[in-house]
Amino acid sequence: MTTTITRDALTGTGVVDVLVVGGGVTGAAIAYEAASRGLSVVLVEKGDFGAATSAATGKLIHGGLRYLKNLEVGLVRESLAERRTLSLIARGLVSPISMVLPEPGLIEHVGLTAYDVLSFDRNRVPPTHRIPRHRSLSHAELADRGLGHLRSGILFSDAMMLSPERLTLAFIRSAVASGARVANYVRADELLVRRGHVVGAAVTDLVTGLQTHVRARVTVNASGPWARDVLAAQAGTRRAAGEEPPVRSEGIYLLTRQLSDTMVLTVSSSGHFSFAPWRGRTLIGPTETAYTGAVDDWRLTGAAIERFVAEINATSKLPVRLSTDDVVAAYGGLRPLTETPGGDTYRASRASELTDHARSGVEGLVSANGGKYTTARSFAQKVVGQLARKLRTRVAPSRTAQVPLDGSALPDTSGLTLLDRLYGTDAATVRAIAAEGGRLSASATDDGEVLAQVAFAARHEAVVHLTDILLNRTGIGRRGDPGEHVLSAAADIAADELGWTPERRADELGAAAAAVRLPD
Ligand SMILES: Cc1cc2nc3c(=O)[nH]c(=O)nc-3n(C[C@H](O)[C@H](O)[C@H](O)COP(=O)(O)OP(=O)(O)OC[C@H]3O[C@@H](n4cnc5c(N)ncnc54)[C@H](O)[C@@H]3O)c2cc1C
């Protein structure tokens, strides 16, 4: 049965065990872990679920080969174990991807041997998700993969998300199915502090304008790059906020027409980047650029895209020379780094960080700073263990590594369609909507998305704006501008389903058209 996510009006919540501030993958995984172990949970997200850093990733579910260089063996092992877990609990959304590491030296050979050893249990998964050991490629094999311009290469595998947005939503859905109350477009304005104890947050519903207090025994600050801002908004928690970091790390990705069907990792002046096949496009990134402004002010710019294109061409690792005209979409975000030694963001740890602010005299508050998408679930387990200790309550054992995410229990067959992989067991509901006929049955992308998904999102997935539908519930706007016809048809369907006036429809369409265009 399809789980319907409804934006909670947050009335009559009483005092809940846990308030989660932030509905990226970290907050979503914590809400699911906590609710499924018997705690009462409210989650508030000031934008759309999973639309910030969690949508700005390279879509990799990976051990992170390069963290071995920093000797972060524990993080790599945890990530490799989670790669396997996510393949089991979100089978359609996470699948193996093979990649080439060009011109490897001794360090890379040793590193990949260690990577294989650390992922010793990787093949305790169904056949479609098994991952072979790394091996060297001959020049002929490189040429067969369209990579004849490389002198040598090693082939190894990690995993890739079909849609980070839908994976974060699967955690939100699982939280809802476990009893959590969730609300997107609800901002925590400030934490409520009584005698040195955080007792919840004052929140504003950004759709209705209604303000209310959500009271909780423990509040979890899972607001990613905004973590410090949430703490600094209230005098009683300001001392827990610490210093403003001197520098943050911006990462951007470009989507181009498909340039290669094998993923290639490469090294540039500022760090590693890769080019990877994804849904008929090539995904190139990330950059690693210092950013010193306010988190809310960060925007992707046309200048950043041009700089990156030049940098990619300078490495000569792509089979072709890239022009900005090849770029069909771009996105990015700020990394919620846990430490930044000497301002070198590339070398900063991607480990998650759990801070109990009782250490700085603020009770009832923890900050959960997610370092990697890959480890969000295992991090949530640690966070909920700490919450149970703080609440002095016994919680049920964790089952989130064993039970498929809500709607994700798929058979292991290689013949799944794009809709099966994106929607899991709900693909049947999407197809039933398409069978209602008319424009609902029309195609929305050339790789298998349909306009029925717009109606499905409106009926079941707590959408507020057309951009939520096109970017975060479906991938219709994620592969570049889908064209005026598709945008307009999607706006018509959303307007019908959500009861929009013609003026609202026009505003939503204008905002969506701007969101799928490249920035100036
Ligand atoms: C360029 C880039 C590439 C990456 N690539 C990968 C990768 O390939 N693989 C991988 O494993 N990891 C990757 N990561 C890391 C990964 O994206 C992050 O670790 C993860 O998404 C962090 O999730 P989060 O929920 O903590 O933060 P976010 O997704 O940013 O969520 C925080 C949420 O809090 C909300 N919020 C903020 N303030 C408030 C408030 N006052 N009230 C209510 N809500 C609020 C925000 O709107 C936001 O949605 C990458 C990161 C970047 C930047």
The ligand as a Tripos MOL2 file, in Angstrom:
@<TRIPOS>MOLECULE
LIG
   53    58     1     0     0
SMALL
NO_CHARGES

@<TRIPOS>ATOM
      1 C1         29.1950   18.9110   -3.7900 C.3       1 LIG1
      2 C2         28.9170   17.7940   -2.8440 C.ar      1 LIG1
      3 C3         29.0340   16.4800   -3.2710 C.ar      1 LIG1
      4 C4         28.7790   15.4270   -2.4060 C.ar      1 LIG1
      5 N1         28.8350   14.1620   -2.8960 N.ar      1 LIG1
      6 C5         28.5770   13.1360   -2.0740 C.ar      1 LIG1
      7 C6         28.5520   11.8090   -2.5950 C.ar      1 LIG1
      8 O1         28.7180   11.5750   -3.8030 O.2       1 LIG1
      9 N2         28.3160   10.8070   -1.7280 N.ar      1 LIG1
     10 C7         28.1130   11.0160   -0.4040 C.ar      1 LIG1
     11 O2         27.9630   10.0560    0.3320 O.2       1 LIG1
     12 N3         28.1010   12.2710    0.1140 N.ar      1 LIG1
     13 C8         28.3040   13.3280   -0.6900 C.ar      1 LIG1
     14 N4         28.2660   14.5990   -0.2070 N.ar      1 LIG1
     15 C9         27.9670   14.8140    1.2080 C.3       1 LIG1
     16 C10        26.4530   14.7600    1.4580 C.3       1 LIG1
     17 O3         25.7700   15.4730    0.4630 O.3       1 LIG1
     18 C11        26.1150   15.3800    2.8120 C.3       1 LIG1
     19 O4         26.8670   14.7590    3.8030 O.3       1 LIG1
     20 C12        24.6470   15.1550    3.1770 C.3       1 LIG1
     21 O5         23.7870   15.4450    2.1120 O.3       1 LIG1
     22 C13        24.3150   16.0530    4.3600 C.3       1 LIG1
     23 O6         22.9310   15.9500    4.5950 O.3       1 LIG1
     24 P1         22.2730   16.8110    5.7100 P.3       1 LIG1
     25 O7         20.8880   16.3110    5.8620 O.co2     1 LIG1
     26 O8         23.1270   16.8330    6.9080 O.co2     1 LIG1
     27 O9         22.2930   18.2990    5.1260 O.3       1 LIG1
     28 P2         21.2410   18.9790    4.1250 P.3       1 LIG1
     29 O10        20.8630   18.0690    3.0290 O.co2     1 LIG1
     30 O11        21.7620   20.3140    3.7840 O.co2     1 LIG1
     31 O12        19.9560   19.1390    5.0350 O.3       1 LIG1
     32 C14        19.8530   20.1120    6.0450 C.3       1 LIG1
     33 C15        18.4430   20.6570    5.9440 C.3       1 LIG1
     34 O13        18.1870   21.5060    7.0580 O.3       1 LIG1
     35 C16        17.2670   22.4740    6.6060 C.3       1 LIG1
     36 N5         17.2770   23.6030    7.5450 N.ar      1 LIG1
     37 C17        18.2840   24.4950    7.7570 C.ar      1 LIG1
     38 N6         17.9210   25.3860    8.6890 N.ar      1 LIG1
     39 C18        16.6570   25.0560    9.0800 C.ar      1 LIG1
     40 C19        15.7190   25.6280    9.9980 C.ar      1 LIG1
     41 N7         16.0170   26.7220   10.6920 N.pl3     1 LIG1
     42 N8         14.5070   25.0490   10.1440 N.ar      1 LIG1
     43 C20        14.1740   23.9330    9.4090 C.ar      1 LIG1
     44 N9         15.0320   23.3660    8.5190 N.ar      1 LIG1
     45 C21        16.2450   23.9090    8.3600 C.ar      1 LIG1
     46 C22        17.7840   22.8420    5.2210 C.3       1 LIG1
     47 O14        16.7850   23.4510    4.4380 O.3       1 LIG1
     48 C23        18.2380   21.5060    4.6960 C.3       1 LIG1
     49 O15        17.2710   20.8780    3.8720 O.3       1 LIG1
     50 C24        28.4610   15.6820   -1.0660 C.ar      1 LIG1
     51 C25        28.3290   17.0020   -0.6280 C.ar      1 LIG1
     52 C26        28.5220   18.0480   -1.5150 C.ar      1 LIG1
     53 C27        28.3270   19.4530   -1.0610 C.3       1 LIG1
@<TRIPOS>BOND
     1     1     2 1
     2     2     3 ar
     3     2    52 ar
     4     3     4 ar
     5     4     5 ar
     6     4    50 ar
     7     5     6 ar
     8     6     7 ar
     9     6    13 1
    10     7     8 2
    11     7     9 ar
    12     9    10 ar
    13    10    11 2
    14    10    12 ar
    15    12    13 ar
    16    13    14 ar
    17    14    15 1
    18    14    50 ar
    19    15    16 1
    20    16    17 1
    21    16    18 1
    22    18    19 1
    23    18    20 1
    24    20    21 1
    25    20    22 1
    26    22    23 1
    27    23    24 1
    28    24    25 2
    29    24    26 1
    30    24    27 1
    31    27    28 1
    32    28    29 2
    33    28    30 1
    34    28    31 1
    35    31    32 1
    36    32    33 1
    37    33    34 1
    38    33    48 1
    39    34    35 1
    40    35    36 1
    41    35    46 1
    42    36    37 ar
    43    36    45 ar
    44    37    38 ar
    45    38    39 ar
    46    39    40 ar
    47    39    45 ar
    48    40    41 1
    49    40    42 ar
    50    42    43 ar
    51    43    44 ar
    52    44    45 ar
    53    46    47 1
    54    46    48 1
    55    48    49 1
    56    50    51 ar
    57    51    52 ar
    58    52    53 1
@<TRIPOS>SUBSTRUCTURE
     1 LIG1         1 GROUP 0 **** ****
